[in-house]
Amino acid sequence: MRSVAIITCVLAALAISAALWVDRWIDETEIPPLTLETSAEVLDRDGALLRAYTVENGRWRLPVSYDAVDQGYLEMLVAYEDRRFWTHPGVDLRSFARAGWQWLTTGRIVSGGSTLTMQVARLLEDSGTGAWRGKIRQIRLALALERRLSKEDILGLYLHLAPFGGNIEGVRAATLTWFGTEPHRLTAAQSALLVALPQAPTSRRPDRYPDAAQMARDRVLTRAVRFTSLTEAEIAWAREEPIPTERRDFPALAPHLSDRALVERPVQGTHHLTIDADLQRQMERLASRAIGDFGPQMSAAIMVMDHETGAVLASVGSPDFTDTARDGFVDMTQAVRSPGSVLKPLIYGLAFDAGILHPQTLIEDRPISIAGYAPQNFDEAFRGEVTAAVALQQSLNIPAVTLLQEVGPHRMLAAMSRAGMEVSLPEGEEPGLAIALGGLGASMEDLMALYGGIARGGVAVPLHWRQGEGTEGQRILSETAAWYLGDILSGVMPPANAPRIGLSYKTGTSYGHRDAWAFGFDGRHVVGVWMGRADGASVPGAFGAALSAPLLFESFSRISEDMTPRVPPPPGALTLSHAALPRTLQHFAPVSDLSDADGPAITFPPEGAVLAFQPGLPLTARVAEGTPPFTWLWNGAPVVTRRHDREIALEIGAGFAELTVIDAAGRAARRTIEVAD
């Protein structure tokens, strides 16, 4: 009895020592890094994948969470690979015993004893499956992983690392490659194929060995009848589902913008953009179709923006990112080009705000020469006296230059700066009247911001394409001037065969037919279109009205079936005929020509004054000289008419403003002031 007790104690001590040694052996396991490198991905506003990038060695391994994977697939995976996964400590002794017995009785390996945790251990270290040293290492690492991680975390590693053929790693990359879908919802047949592929990812690749892939999938389905909640009928239906025989490409939408996002933040894994994937796809197709008849070097760009928020909904930098013949890698939404006539609305808006113009004001379209500069209209014809609205709708050059001479190029550049534009002028040159006709450089993005500000009632809307980065902009024009522009541009005749839908739009063509532009807006969206060659070469016969305008209307038809109506006229807008206008607004006459020693002079407020805004308290304005009665305008809108008093009280709001007074002889004076809130 005593010897038995001694032996028992010795065995117990050995068992305890062995247990302690094993425990320490597991605790001292060197665990490889558990933070995996995953493909950088760019997502749209709703989380849809726009574009992804490979990790090292050109492998696709997209990030995925445990909760984002179809639970039916996870159930099938555990049932087929490791039925006691949720209860074992990393090693399933029963499976090892069964595998050993099968080997002893048959002389060959019938089934393996590796658990999912052991497979994760092997994948983490990229070790083999057969050598006994490697198997021991996998057992040790599996036991250590189970102590450190939850079961969901271990499955999460498997979902990232499992091989699915070729350079495809992880379940999300696999579902996008073989099924063209995200893994959150899978059919039973799809789940079974995903379970079978990692066991032999090369010999079961469905695009190369569809028969082997189908046989392996069906074996998984057979076991699923016994160990999952699937019924016989569901399994039978799953067996009839065809195997995918082609490898799908990963989405590559908005490639220019995606690359830009990655370059700006190279260490960020996921980039959330404001792009709408469906709209982006449609705009890319439109751009590709638009250049089909223009030879191998023609290019196009399209942008869509929500002008209420400044969010870019679509950005097409070229018809084909990979087309080297047309320099498809060049993002033409950022390229600096001549804007042609698309800046003319800004000149008219500034003239409205200066109180020297109304849409129904008559303006001369006749030959002029200003310090040797003699602009010509596009068709080299002259129309005599036309309304400002007609002059802008027909994009006449001479009235635009005449107005810019009065408004001043520097004032125009200041307004462009408030819109967020970064323009490019010829080195060493001061801005001249040629900028009215496109004599400067600007990008499509900057022009989109300008038109967005006009569409938004004169307040700039800085465009943004990353989610959560929208900001408020400065005022470019008064609400009245912006409304006038929208109303005028809605009267431009649409292209041939395009519906007359009241779209406010403007076209432009740069010198030498290098750039064909069109910008348009409704009550919600702004769309910009450019066509030309990325290398800046001329495209004979290219006009904005002929090339870009039809594409603009097509783009709007893809955004919505119905146009979003623009806002009604603001209180300050004068919706009058020419005859009903105040006499001083019936004909354009430069203020510089009307102001002389006998004309009116504003004595208060002074030029550039900053006055405190006090709700309920009017602004006092005084005028000297001139012949009464006087008409006073605030940002181009008459606020007091035919008053003989030389001192008046004006009800005004906060912000920058142009105060103008016009006397009975049509002579005028003006002041630029700020009313600070």
Secondary structure, 3 states (H helix, E strand, C coil): CHHHHHHHHHHHHHHHHHHHHHHHHHHCCCCCCCCCCCCCEEECCCCCEEEECCCHHHCEECCCCHHHCCHHHHHHHHHHHCCCCCCCCCCCHHHHHHHHHHHHHHCCCCCCCCCHHHHHHHHHHCCCCCCHHHHHHHHHHHHHHHHHCCHHHHHHHHHHHCECCCCEECHHHHHHHHCCCCCCCCCHHHHHHHHHHHHCCCCCCCCCCHHHHHHHHHHHHHHHHHHCCCCHHHHHHHHCCCCCCCCCCCCECCHHHHHHHHHHCCCCCEEEECCCHHHHHHHHHHHHHHCCCCCCCEEEEEEEEECCCCEEEEEECCCCCCCCCCCCCCCCCCCCECCCCCCHHHHHHHHHHCCCCCCCCEEEECCCCECCECCCCCCCCCCEEEEHHHHHHCCCHHHHHHHHHHHCHHHHHHHHHHCCCCCECCCCCCCCHHHHHCCCEECHHHHHHHHHHHHCCCECCCCECECCCCCCCCECCCHHHHHHHHHHHCCCCCCCCCCCCCCEEEEEECHHHCEEEEEEECCCEEEEEEEEECCCCCCCCCCHHHHHHHHHHHHHHHHCCCCCCCCCCCCCCCCCCCCCCCHHHHECCCHHHHCCCCCCEEEECCCCCEEECCCCCCEEEEEECCCCCEEEEECCEEEEEEECCCEEEECCCCEEEEEEEECCCCCEEEEEEEEEC
